[in-house]
Amino acid sequence: MARQDVDRVVGSVRRAQALFSEFSQDQVDKVLDAMHASSLPLLEKWARLAHEETGYGTVADKTVKNRFAAEDVYRYIRPMRTVGFLSADPAQGLYEVASPVGVVAAVVPSTNPTSTALYKILISLKARNGIVLSPHPTAKACIQAVADALHDAAVSAGAPRGIVGVLPNPSIEDTQALMRHPGVNVILATGGMGLVMAAYSSGKPAYGVGPGNVPAFIERTAVLKKAVRDVVAGKAFDWGTICASEQSVIVDAPLAEKAREEFAAAGGYFVDDREKALLEALVVDKDGRLNPKVVGRSPQAIASMAGFDLPAGVRALLVPEAGVGRDFPLTLEKLSPILSYFEADGWEAGCQRCIEVLQYGGLGHTLCLHTQDPEVIRQFALRKPVFRIVVNSPGTHGAIGYTTNLPPALTLGCGALGNNITSDNITPLHLMDRKRVALEVRPLEEPTAVPLPPLVKVPDGLEDAARRFLAQKLGPAGRGGQAPSAPAREPERPSDFVCEADVRSALRDGRRIRIHARTLLTPSARELGEQHRVFDRD
């Protein structure tokens, strides 16, 4: 019966998309405008539905996320040309024409259900695609509400009925059947590593995401009050459910004493040793997996579950740590208002700590940097194993394009480092193909050899120009402008502990990893390693 549901929904969307693919740009944009306008009065209602159904986050923050999808994403994609000729170069005899991919299978998580559904529907239809949503089972009602409203708005503006579909009784089996369905052309997979790997194994093109164990480094030249408030704002937003939210904060040693005061003033609470032990027992199980009961919950709810009380007004729990990895279980991605807290003396120590955090399950995603030194920004841009470096802004809001000029998106690629096909924020341009029309410019009977073009060189003044731009934006470099040392070497192959970076290194080198019954695996390492069968078990 489940497969019959998938066949029925995909078939309906596919028939509608065949008609929709013939729409002009004006017709497509009329549909987009109608969906945008119809969503605006419903944003808070959808947020309330999502909060009531999942228990995650807050109604106020979910409303902000919905508005981000309905307005920021809409404003960004509205001017895009997605129909007909995209470019023409008569001198070169080259032309590009837009072509929709067809039917998009969109997996929607429970952490950001309504905003992600709204975002994926808008970008899919802007590119003349149909879309089938596979909701997380714990969020299916609120996702269905968004899909129904946008479908009706699209149809009222002339779109074929059935252009937006939803699996009625979503399950793991249904989602897998959807991703492998012959009527599906591309997958938008937002969820855990297991789901993303299943999408990549489906035989379909897929845009996935990676885990976001985001470190935030507050360098000694930072505007400290703003930096601290940004970190707390990013961590506390919707109680940490966005994957770009800060998971660890590293404070440059000269700022440490004042930073603790600023964190307390901003709603941060530093746990003591007893409270830390209680949190560790609650948040992470013996196998190193995150307890889903803490995801998207308030600090007060988490503290109550752990067995201690919090003062009023606490927005984030800060856990002082001395290292990263199996002996420091709260240094993984927590998807809740819990921050690992470190102090590091200078560039080298701070940079090394950021890399350690990323290797524990966040390669390719996002890093936050708070500094007024242009050289610090330049060195981070050159050296860090991430594809979004958010400067002087909350990571949650900066990575998705809310407080920065990154493309507004709720699906964030992590590149090859994160086992993804792209490092981009996903937009309609990722959901359309480009036909190339190439006219003959060298007849076959004529010699085809042409002079080699000159080597492409970086302009001599490009790095100087980058320095001048950063200096202009931030002012003169502050203290501590020495360049960081080279990134540390990756650790030797472990047997008692394996993180994501170890698995990726083994896959890259064609090695196997020997583990035993007591080996501690990070969640992302376990999923990736089991997917590729890289473990040898004693």
C-alpha positions, 0 to 999 in steps of 0.5 A: 500500500505504501508503494501505491501511495508513492506511485500515486503522488509521483504520478500526479506531480509528474503529469502536472509538471509536464504541463508546467514545463511549458509555462513562460517566465511571466506565467512562472513568476505569476505562480511564484507571486501567488504562493508568496502572497498567500503565505504571508498571513499564515506564517505565525499559524504554521509556526504554531502548528510546527511547535505544537506538533514537534515540541521543538523551538519557539513559535516566535523564532519559527515565525521568523524562519517562515518569514525568511523563506516567504520573503527573503528567499522569494525576493532573492529568486524572483528576478532569476531567469529560469525559462528560455534563453539564459545567455547569448554570445553571438561572437562565440556562437554560444547560447544557453537555454533553461531546462527544468529537471522535472520532479523534485523529491524533497525530504523535510526534517522535523527541526525546521519543518514549515520553513523548509517546506516553504523554501523547497516549494518556492525554489522548485516551482521557480525552476518549473519543477514539480515537487513531492514532499516527504515529511518527517513523521513527527511533523507531517501535519504542519508540512501538509498545511504548508503544501496545501496552501501553496498548492492552492495558491499556485493553482489559482495563479494558473499552475496545473493541479497536482504540481505540489504533492505530499506523501500521506503516511511518511515512513523510512520505507516510503522515503526510500521508495520515493528517492528511488522512484523512476518518476523522480529526477532529483532529490533535496535531502535535508536530514541526518547523515544516514538519510543523505547517504541513502539519497546518494545511493538511490541512483538519482542526482541528489543535493544533501547536507552535512552535519554542522558542528560549528565553532565560533572563534572570538579573536582578541580584536573583536568587539566583545559585547557584540560578539558574545551577543551574536553567539548567544543569539545564534545558539538560542535561536529556535533553541538551536535547531538550525544546523548552522547554529554555534556548537562551540565557542573559543575565546582568545585568552586576553578576553576570557575574563570579560567574555565570561561576564558578557556571556552571563549578561547575554543570558549564558549560564556556565555549568559547574562540574556537577551540572556538567556531569548531569548534562553529559549523562543526559545529552549523549548516550554510551555510544556517543549518539545525541539524545533526541529528547534534548533537540530544540528544547529550552535550557530550562527543560534540558536542565530539568531533565538532567536534574538541576535548576536554572535561574530565570532568563538563561538562554544558553548553557555553556560547558567549559571543556579542555578538549574535543572528542570521546572524553568530552562528549558535549563537543559534538553537534547538539542541536540545542542551546548548549555550547562547549566553551574553550579558551585559547591563547592566540591564533595558533591555539584558537585555530587548532581548536576550531579544526578539532571541533570541525573534525569531530563532525562538521567538516565543510559546513560553517565557521564563525569568526569575530574579529576586527583584523583583516589579516585574521579573516584572510588567513581563516579564508585560506586555511579552514576546512569549511565553505562558509566563514561567517564574520561578525554575525551569528552563525545561524543567521549568517550562513543561511543568508539572513544577515549576510549576502549569501544566497538565502537558503535552508539547504546548505551544501558542505562540499566534498569535505562533507560528502556533498556534491556542492558547497553552495546554498541551494537555489533554483539554479541548482534545480534546472539544467542548461542546454548549450547551443554551439554554432560551428566557428571552425569548418572541419576542412580547416585546420582546427589548431588555434594558438593556446590561450595565455595561462590564467594568472591571479592578477598581481594585485588581487590579494592586496586588493582583498586586504585593502577591502577588508581593512576598509570594512573593518579598519586597521588590524588590531592586536594579534595579527600574526598569521596562524600556524599550518593546520595540525596533522590529522590524528593517527588511525584510532582504535578506541575512538573514530570521528568523521575525519578518520572515516573520510581519511580511510575512504580517501586512502582505501584503508579499513578501520579496525574497531572493537566492542568498546570503540567510541564512534561519533554519530557521523562517523558511525553512519558514514563508516557503516554506509561504506562498510569501512569497519573491521570489527574484532 
